[in-house]
């Protein structure tokens, strides 16, 4: 029983922290995705863009092992442009960052749905 509690308590705290972060998320009209380091394994990054009015759009990017942050940023930019179509400006900034801005005055939320890429750090920042 003690072993079960030792494993369950960290999971509860982690789940609670994730739910709190989601509840506190605030939409913005501009987001920055920062990539740091390189992909140690093949994997996939899945991002969700949810405008205040409308359905969420999911963009999936396949990342080969050994890909560095600058190339990952370009791959993610291309996936986002393809998935979002018009209404958004998506560009690479500083080599390793991707900026997403909604055309006009509307706000949207950006979420990292999943990433199976090991060795890569991904940070989302409201601008």
Secondary structure, 3 states (H helix, E strand, C coil): CHHHHHHHHHHHHHHHHHHHHHHHCCCECEEEEEEECECCCCEEEEEEEEECCCCCEEEEEEECCCCEHHHHHHHHHHHHHHHHCCCEEEEEECCCEEEEEECCCCCEEEEEEEECCCCCEEEEEEC
